[in-house]
């Protein structure tokens, strides 16, 4: 990832997958942790506003305020940012599930959020909803410098992947 960025800083790395359960949140957390331990100011941004990951609560990271609170002007960036146990790694959780996630994601406030975060962090890792299920990650891609697509071997059928990559969806599952 570092080589792909060619030394550029203040970069946004988006992580998505085809469907739930492929290890997208786990991968995003590991990428963010790896960047942080190399002395980079890193933020992990949980941007699944519809169904926040259980991974973070299992790790003891909880927050009622988060991105959704920021996007509706009910909380500041400082109020939603959580310092993790890993040096140089901050986390912002999704917060409460809003009634209108795609409207919030598409808003000018999201643009403002990414501008503020780029000024503050060397790397921002965005954990998004599955690409194959919702349009949210597609809308967020315009804010990302790198897009990482996680696929779990033996979990996703070839037919499902082909639906999102070509017209060859009628091929056999593998």
Helices and strands as residue ranges (DSSP letters): H 2-5, E 11-17, H 24-37, E 42-46, H 54-58, H 67-71, H 77-80, E 81-83, E 89-92, H 101-105, H 108-120, E 123-127, H 136-140, G 141-143, E 146-150, H 158-165
